[in-house]
């Protein structure tokens, strides 16, 4: 006869196997949760605003460079933006919008890159959405003069829509008028609130720059 199998140890073996299986399952679940938690907050914001089945999709997604080399003090950007100052000043005077505010919007929208294109299709210095550009009669959004004039004209329209409230106009420029009207104020979108803060940061910078230039004259 062959060796007899002893079943006396089965409960202990099963308990050991059971503990091992549970440990493997726990490790797998922990790894999955940890990898999910490493998704950046910006990715979460972008996903929450890109859903096609929600009525709260923001008008456009402005990508802002938050690195230490970005901003108005970057020499590369300064040299580039100065090329557009005459166009900005002319459009600002024409539509009654502060030149410093227009400069700030362009800085946050495109960092003065006339060929900038966002993930949602906004184009040019002032990041005109295709439908907005079409409504404004813009045929070439990458033409700096055309883009700036159209963008400032559109922003002035938003200022008039919201009784001269700059923050509401900026919120509408970023997230769309329907969201500002729906929430009866600045929408609770992290990206939009961040956008307004950044515009005001550069707005103050360009105002100080202009005042200093007057003082030095």
C-alpha positions as CSV (number, residue, x, y, z in Angstrom):
1,X,0.0,0.0,0.0
2,X,1.2,3.6,-0.6
3,X,1.9,6.1,2.0
4,X,-1.3,7.3,3.8
5,X,-2.1,11.0,3.6
6,X,-2.6,12.5,7.0
7,X,-5.5,14.9,7.2
8,X,-4.7,15.9,10.7
9,X,-2.6,18.8,9.6
10,X,-5.2,20.1,7.0
11,X,-6.8,22.8,9.2
12,X,-3.4,24.3,10.0
13,X,-2.3,24.2,6.4
14,X,-5.5,25.8,5.2
15,X,-5.1,28.5,7.8
16,X,-1.6,29.2,6.6
17,X,-2.7,29.2,2.9
18,X,-5.6,31.5,3.8
19,X,-3.4,34.0,5.5
20,X,-1.0,34.0,2.5
21,X,-3.9,34.6,0.0
22,X,-5.3,37.4,2.1
23,X,-1.8,39.0,2.4
24,X,-1.4,38.9,-1.4
25,X,-4.8,40.5,-1.9
26,X,-4.1,43.3,0.6
27,X,-0.7,44.0,-1.1
28,X,-2.4,44.2,-4.5
29,X,-5.1,46.5,-3.3
30,X,-2.7,48.8,-1.6
31,X,-0.5,49.0,-4.7
32,X,-3.6,49.9,-6.8
33,X,-4.7,52.6,-4.3
34,X,-1.2,54.1,-4.0
35,X,-0.7,54.3,-7.8
36,X,-4.1,56.0,-8.1
37,X,-3.2,58.5,-5.4
38,X,-0.1,59.6,-7.3
39,X,-2.2,61.3,-10.1
40,X,-1.5,65.0,-9.9
41,X,-4.1,67.4,-8.7
42,X,-3.9,69.2,-12.1
43,X,-4.8,65.9,-13.9
44,X,-7.8,65.6,-11.6
45,X,-8.9,69.1,-12.3
46,X,-8.4,68.6,-16.1
47,X,-10.4,65.4,-16.0
48,X,-13.2,67.0,-14.0
49,X,-13.5,69.7,-16.6
50,X,-13.2,67.6,-19.7
51,X,-16.2,65.3,-19.3
52,X,-18.5,65.5,-22.3
53,X,-21.6,64.6,-20.4
54,X,-21.7,67.5,-18.0
55,X,-23.1,71.0,-18.4
56,X,-20.2,72.4,-16.3
57,X,-17.4,71.9,-18.8
58,X,-15.3,75.0,-18.7
59,X,-14.9,77.0,-21.9
60,X,-11.2,76.4,-22.3
61,X,-8.3,74.9,-20.4
62,X,-5.5,77.4,-19.9
63,X,-2.2,75.8,-19.3
64,X,-0.1,77.9,-17.1
65,X,3.6,77.4,-16.6
66,X,4.2,77.5,-12.9
67,X,7.9,76.8,-13.0
68,X,10.5,79.1,-11.4
69,X,11.6,80.3,-14.8
70,X,8.2,81.3,-15.9
71,X,6.6,84.7,-15.5
72,X,7.1,88.3,-16.5
73,X,10.7,88.4,-15.3
74,X,11.8,85.8,-17.9
75,X,14.1,87.7,-20.3
76,X,12.9,85.6,-23.2
77,X,9.3,86.4,-22.6
78,X,10.1,90.1,-22.0
79,X,11.8,90.5,-25.3
80,X,9.0,88.8,-27.1
81,X,6.1,90.6,-25.4
82,X,7.7,94.0,-26.0
83,X,7.2,93.4,-29.7
84,X,3.4,93.3,-29.2
85,X,3.2,96.4,-26.9
86,X,2.2,98.8,-29.7
87,X,-0.6,96.5,-30.9
88,X,-1.8,96.0,-27.3
89,X,-1.8,99.8,-26.5
90,X,-3.7,100.5,-29.7
91,X,-6.4,97.9,-29.0
92,X,-6.6,98.9,-25.4
93,X,-7.2,102.5,-26.3
94,X,-9.7,101.6,-29.0
95,X,-11.9,99.5,-26.7
96,X,-11.3,101.3,-23.4
97,X,-9.5,98.4,-21.6
98,X,-6.4,99.0,-19.5
99,X,-3.3,98.0,-21.4
100,X,-1.8,96.5,-18.2
101,X,-4.8,94.2,-18.0
102,X,-4.5,93.1,-21.6
103,X,-0.8,92.4,-21.1
104,X,-1.7,90.3,-18.0
105,X,-4.3,88.3,-19.9
106,X,-2.0,87.5,-22.7
107,X,0.8,86.5,-20.3
108,X,-1.5,84.0,-18.5
109,X,-3.2,82.8,-21.7
110,X,-0.2,82.2,-23.9
111,X,3.0,83.5,-22.3
112,X,3.2,85.7,-25.4
113,X,3.4,82.8,-27.8
114,X,1.4,83.8,-30.9
115,X,1.3,80.2,-32.1
116,X,0.0,78.8,-28.8
117,X,-2.8,76.2,-29.0
118,X,-4.5,74.7,-26.0
119,X,-5.9,71.2,-25.6
120,X,-9.4,72.5,-26.2
121,X,-8.3,74.3,-29.4
122,X,-7.9,77.9,-28.1
123,X,-5.4,79.7,-30.4
124,X,-3.0,82.6,-30.4
125,X,-1.9,85.2,-28.0
126,X,-5.3,85.7,-26.3
127,X,-6.3,82.0,-26.8
128,X,-9.5,82.5,-28.9
129,X,-11.8,79.5,-29.0
130,X,-12.8,78.6,-32.5
131,X,-16.5,79.5,-32.0
132,X,-15.5,82.8,-30.4
133,X,-13.1,83.6,-33.2
134,X,-15.8,82.8,-35.8
135,X,-18.3,85.0,-34.0
136,X,-15.8,87.9,-34.0
137,X,-15.0,87.4,-37.7
138,X,-11.5,86.2,-37.1
139,X,-10.0,84.2,-40.0
140,X,-6.4,83.9,-38.7
141,X,-6.1,83.5,-34.9
142,X,-2.3,83.3,-35.2
143,X,-2.0,86.8,-36.6
144,X,-1.0,88.8,-33.5
145,X,-2.8,92.1,-34.5
146,X,-6.0,90.3,-35.4
147,X,-5.9,88.1,-32.4
148,X,-5.3,90.9,-29.9
149,X,-7.9,93.2,-31.4
150,X,-10.5,90.4,-31.4
151,X,-9.6,89.3,-27.8
152,X,-9.7,92.8,-26.4
153,X,-13.0,93.5,-28.2
154,X,-14.5,90.3,-26.8
155,X,-13.2,91.1,-23.3
156,X,-14.7,94.5,-23.4
157,X,-18.0,92.8,-24.4
158,X,-17.7,90.7,-21.3
159,X,-17.0,93.7,-19.1
160,X,-20.2,95.3,-20.4
161,X,-22.1,92.1,-19.8
162,X,-21.1,92.1,-16.2
163,X,-21.4,95.8,-15.4
164,X,-17.7,96.5,-15.4
165,X,-16.8,93.8,-12.9
166,X,-13.3,92.8,-14.0
167,X,-13.2,89.5,-12.0
168,X,-16.5,88.3,-13.5
169,X,-15.4,89.3,-17.0
170,X,-12.2,87.3,-16.4
171,X,-14.2,84.3,-15.1
172,X,-16.3,84.4,-18.2
173,X,-13.3,84.7,-20.5
174,X,-11.9,81.6,-18.9
175,X,-14.9,79.4,-18.1
176,X,-17.7,80.9,-20.3
177,X,-20.5,83.3,-19.7
178,X,-23.1,80.6,-19.0
179,X,-21.2,79.4,-15.9
180,X,-20.8,82.9,-14.5
181,X,-24.6,83.4,-15.0
182,X,-25.5,80.0,-13.6
183,X,-23.5,80.5,-10.4
184,X,-24.4,84.2,-10.3
185,X,-20.7,85.0,-9.7
186,X,-17.3,83.4,-10.1
187,X,-17.8,79.7,-10.7
188,X,-16.3,77.3,-8.1
189,X,-13.8,75.9,-10.5
190,X,-10.2,75.7,-9.2
191,X,-8.8,76.4,-12.6
192,X,-10.9,79.5,-13.1
193,X,-10.1,80.9,-9.6
194,X,-6.4,80.2,-10.2
195,X,-6.6,81.9,-13.6
196,X,-8.1,85.1,-12.1
197,X,-5.4,85.2,-9.4
198,X,-2.7,84.8,-11.9
199,X,-4.1,87.6,-14.2
200,X,-4.3,90.0,-11.2
201,X,-0.7,89.1,-10.2
202,X,0.6,90.1,-13.6
203,X,-1.9,93.0,-13.9
204,X,-0.3,94.6,-10.8
205,X,3.1,93.9,-12.2
206,X,2.4,95.7,-15.5
207,X,0.7,98.6,-13.6
208,X,3.8,99.1,-11.5
209,X,5.9,98.8,-14.6
210,X,3.9,101.5,-16.3
211,X,3.9,103.8,-13.3
212,X,7.7,103.4,-13.0
213,X,8.1,104.3,-16.6
214,X,6.1,107.5,-16.1
215,X,8.2,108.3,-13.1
216,X,11.4,107.8,-15.0
217,X,10.3,110.0,-17.9
